[in-house]
């Protein structure tokens, strides 16, 4: 079974971005949600079929851009899926999420 896990803080970041985009324009939060869902599916497919695909990033993670938004997902392949460690707005300081990787390894 394919497994997609958002660490708690990454899930909170996702919901914060949805709220933000809903305040920018009605319906934009829904569009963002759809874009993230598509990106998560792509990241999962890459992790399962081509584990070295995606942009190599800090702490052994990979990142993938969310099409149409200044956001990327930081993830790492797991035994049967992916773990998403951060939903990063590109204007944030780099690497603020790195401690999550070690804290959430099995």
N, C-alpha and C positions, 0 to 999 in steps of 0.2 A: 504494500500500500504506500502511495506517495504521501509524504507528510510535509506540510508547510507550517512552520512555527514562527510566530512573531514573539520576540522577547517582550516582556510587559512594557518597557519604556518605548520600544519601537512602535508598539500598538498605540500607545498614548500619543506619540509623535504623529502617527497617521491620522488619528482622530482630530488632533489640533490643527493639522493642515486642512482637513475637510472643513472644519469650522471656519478657518481663515478664508478659504476659497468661497464658502457660502456667503461671507460678508462682503467679499469683493464683487460678486455677481451671482444673482439667483441662478441656481442650477450648476454653477461651476464646481461646487463640492461633489456633486454626483458625477460630473465629467472626470474629476480627479480620481474618484473612487474607481471608476471603470478603467482609467489609465493605469492605476496601481494594480488592479486585478490582472490586467493583461500582462503587465511587467512581471508580476509574481509568477504567472504561468510560464512565461518565457524563461525566467531565471530557473524555475524548476526543471523545465525541459533541457536547458543547457547543463544544469548540474547533473542530471541523470544520464544524459547522452554524451556530453562533452565537458567533463568536469573542469577542464582547464580553460574553458571559454569564459568570456566576460572579462572585464578589466581587473587585473590583479590589484589588490588594495592592501591597506595596512592590516597587520595581525593575521595574515593568512586568509583574509576575506576577499571577496570579489564585489564589484559594484556594477550596477546596471541603471541606466537613465530611465526615467519615467517620461515617455514621449509627450511633448506638449507642455511640460511643466519644468521649472528649475529645481527638480528633485531627483535624487537617486536613492536606490535601495542598497544597503550594505548587507551582504549575505554570505553564508558559507554552506557548501554542500554537507549534508549529514548522511548517515548510512542509508536512509531511504527517502531523502527529500532535501529540504533546505531549512536553515535557520536564518531569519531576518533580524539583524541586530540594530538597524537604524533606518529611519526614513529621513533623509538629510536634505534640508534646503541648502542649495549651493552657496548661499550668502552666509552660512554659519561658519564658525571657526572649524578648522580641519581637525579631525581625529578626536573630537570630544567624546565619542562613543566607544573608543578602543577598549576601555576597561570592561565593557559589556561582554566582549568576546570571551575573555578568560573566565569571567564570572558565570557564563552560561554554557560552558563546555561540559559534555557528559562525563 
